[in-house]
Amino acid sequence: MFSTLIKKKLGDNQVANVFINAIFDSVDKGFKEVASIINEDPAFVTCPNVTENHNGEFSLIVIVGNLSFLESTFDADQAARVENLIFEKLAKMYEMDINSFKNLIRDYQSFITRVNHPSKNWIYGMSKAVFHKYKLNDFQDEYFRRMQAPNPLFLKRMDEVMSNFIWNWDAFFKKYRL
């Protein structure tokens, strides 16, 4: 009974580990379904044939999206500490030096910001990034293909999908304290 009243205290390193593990777990378990949703979406006149093992771009989009929410969840100092730990750990996982990995993440952030302009909604930007990184324009009907813009109905459906890959900080803070 008392275990539900007592929140476990986590340090920055533990928060970084939980964050990384949860993101990769959700992508590993969920991308098969995401690929299926994309392949079966009625916005496409031909099947994009996104395979379940083609999740590299998706993983980076989810990491960048979640990092953007991390910065708005913590105070600036703690966000910087946790973010640096995340960068160190992910750089090792991607077998890159930390500066190259930071540049990769910053490039993805810039890309998402650019394709999402003028919107500031990160989930919408993540959906647009999926559209562009997986070259889905080639599979749309002629009208949207010529415009080189995603079908808004596809983006709306993709927003719902992407929202499932955003870390739930409210649930985290109900269980843990920092």
C-alpha positions as CSV (number, residue, x, y, z in Angstrom):
1,M,0.0,0.0,0.0
2,F,2.7,2.5,0.9
3,S,4.8,1.7,-2.2
4,T,2.2,3.6,-4.3
5,L,2.7,6.6,-2.0
6,I,6.5,6.7,-2.1
7,K,8.1,7.9,-5.3
8,K,11.5,6.4,-6.2
9,K,14.2,9.0,-6.6
10,L,16.2,8.9,-9.8
11,G,19.4,10.7,-10.7
12,D,20.1,12.3,-14.1
13,N,21.9,9.2,-15.3
14,Q,19.0,6.9,-14.4
15,V,16.5,9.3,-16.1
16,A,18.7,9.2,-19.3
17,N,18.7,5.4,-19.2
18,V,15.0,5.1,-18.6
19,F,14.3,7.6,-21.4
20,I,16.5,5.9,-24.0
21,N,15.3,2.4,-23.1
22,A,11.7,3.4,-23.3
23,I,12.1,5.1,-26.7
24,F,13.9,2.2,-28.3
25,D,11.5,-0.3,-26.7
26,S,8.5,1.6,-28.2
27,V,10.2,1.9,-31.6
28,D,11.2,-1.8,-31.6
29,K,7.8,-3.0,-30.6
30,G,5.8,-0.4,-32.6
31,F,7.5,0.2,-35.9
32,K,6.0,-3.0,-37.5
33,E,2.6,-1.5,-36.9
34,V,3.7,1.9,-38.1
35,A,5.0,0.4,-41.4
36,S,1.7,-1.4,-41.8
37,I,-0.3,1.8,-41.2
38,I,1.8,3.7,-43.8
39,N,1.6,0.9,-46.4
40,E,-2.2,0.5,-46.0
41,D,-3.0,4.3,-45.9
42,P,-5.7,5.2,-48.4
43,A,-3.8,8.4,-49.2
44,F,-1.4,6.4,-51.3
45,V,-2.3,5.2,-54.8
46,T,0.5,2.6,-54.7
47,C,1.9,0.8,-51.6
48,P,5.1,2.5,-50.3
49,N,6.4,-0.9,-49.1
50,V,8.0,0.4,-45.9
51,T,9.5,-2.7,-44.3
52,E,9.4,-3.4,-40.6
53,N,13.2,-3.4,-40.4
54,H,13.6,0.0,-42.0
55,N,13.1,1.9,-38.7
56,G,16.4,3.9,-38.6
57,E,14.9,7.2,-39.9
58,F,11.9,6.7,-37.7
59,S,14.0,6.1,-34.6
60,L,15.9,9.3,-35.1
61,I,12.7,11.2,-35.7
62,V,11.3,9.8,-32.4
63,I,14.5,10.7,-30.5
64,V,14.5,14.2,-31.8
65,G,10.8,14.7,-31.1
66,N,11.2,13.5,-27.5
67,L,14.3,15.6,-27.0
68,S,12.3,18.7,-27.9
69,F,9.7,17.8,-25.2
70,L,12.5,17.0,-22.7
71,E,13.7,20.6,-23.0
72,S,10.2,21.9,-22.1
73,T,9.8,19.5,-19.2
74,F,12.8,20.2,-17.0
75,D,14.5,23.4,-15.9
76,A,17.3,24.5,-18.3
77,D,20.2,23.1,-16.2
78,Q,18.7,19.7,-15.6
79,A,17.5,19.4,-19.2
80,A,21.1,20.2,-20.4
81,R,22.6,17.6,-18.0
82,V,20.1,14.9,-18.9
83,E,20.4,15.7,-22.6
84,N,24.2,15.5,-22.5
85,L,23.9,12.0,-20.9
86,I,21.5,11.0,-23.5
87,F,23.8,12.2,-26.3
88,E,26.8,10.3,-24.7
89,K,24.8,7.1,-24.4
90,L,23.2,7.3,-27.9
91,A,26.5,8.2,-29.5
92,K,28.0,4.9,-28.1
93,M,24.9,3.0,-29.3
94,Y,25.3,4.5,-32.8
95,E,29.0,4.0,-32.7
96,M,29.7,7.7,-33.3
97,D,31.7,10.3,-31.5
98,I,29.6,12.6,-29.4
99,N,30.1,15.7,-31.6
100,S,29.1,13.8,-34.8
101,F,26.0,12.4,-33.0
102,K,25.0,15.9,-31.7
103,N,25.4,17.2,-35.3
104,L,23.2,14.3,-36.6
105,I,20.5,15.2,-34.0
106,R,20.8,19.0,-34.8
107,D,20.5,18.2,-38.5
108,Y,17.3,16.2,-37.8
109,Q,15.9,19.0,-35.6
110,S,16.6,21.6,-38.4
111,F,15.0,19.3,-41.0
112,I,11.9,18.8,-38.9
113,T,11.7,22.6,-38.2
114,R,12.1,23.3,-41.9
115,V,9.5,20.9,-43.2
116,N,7.1,21.9,-40.4
117,H,7.4,25.7,-41.0
118,P,5.4,27.7,-40.0
119,S,3.9,25.3,-37.5
120,K,5.6,24.9,-34.1
121,N,3.7,21.6,-33.3
122,W,6.4,19.0,-32.9
123,I,4.1,16.0,-33.5
124,Y,3.0,17.5,-36.7
125,G,6.6,18.1,-37.7
126,M,7.5,14.5,-36.8
127,S,4.7,13.3,-39.1
128,K,6.0,15.5,-41.9
129,A,9.5,14.2,-41.3
130,V,8.3,10.6,-41.7
131,F,6.6,11.6,-44.9
132,H,9.8,13.1,-46.3
133,K,12.4,10.7,-44.9
134,Y,10.5,7.7,-46.3
135,K,9.9,9.5,-49.7
136,L,6.2,9.0,-49.5
137,N,5.4,11.7,-52.0
138,D,6.2,9.2,-54.8
139,F,3.2,7.1,-53.8
140,Q,0.5,9.9,-53.5
141,D,-2.1,10.8,-56.1
142,E,-1.0,13.1,-58.8
143,Y,-2.5,16.3,-57.2
144,F,-0.5,16.1,-54.0
145,R,2.6,14.6,-55.7
146,R,2.8,17.6,-58.0
147,M,2.4,20.0,-55.0
148,Q,5.1,18.0,-53.3
149,A,3.1,18.2,-50.1
150,P,1.7,15.5,-47.9
151,N,-2.0,14.7,-48.1
152,P,-3.5,16.4,-45.0
153,L,-5.6,13.3,-44.2
154,F,-2.4,11.2,-44.1
155,L,-0.7,13.7,-41.8
156,K,-3.7,13.7,-39.4
157,R,-3.6,9.9,-39.2
158,M,0.2,10.1,-38.8
159,D,-0.1,12.6,-36.0
160,E,-2.2,10.1,-34.0
161,V,0.5,7.5,-34.6
162,M,3.4,9.8,-33.6
163,S,1.7,10.9,-30.4
164,N,2.0,7.3,-29.2
165,F,5.8,7.6,-29.4
166,I,6.1,10.7,-27.2
167,W,7.4,10.1,-23.7
168,N,4.6,10.6,-21.1
169,W,6.4,12.8,-18.5
170,D,3.2,13.1,-16.4
171,A,3.1,9.4,-15.8
172,F,6.8,9.3,-15.1
173,F,6.6,12.0,-12.4
174,K,3.7,10.2,-10.7
175,K,6.1,7.3,-10.2
176,Y,9.5,8.9,-9.8
177,R,11.0,12.1,-8.4
178,L,14.3,13.6,-9.4
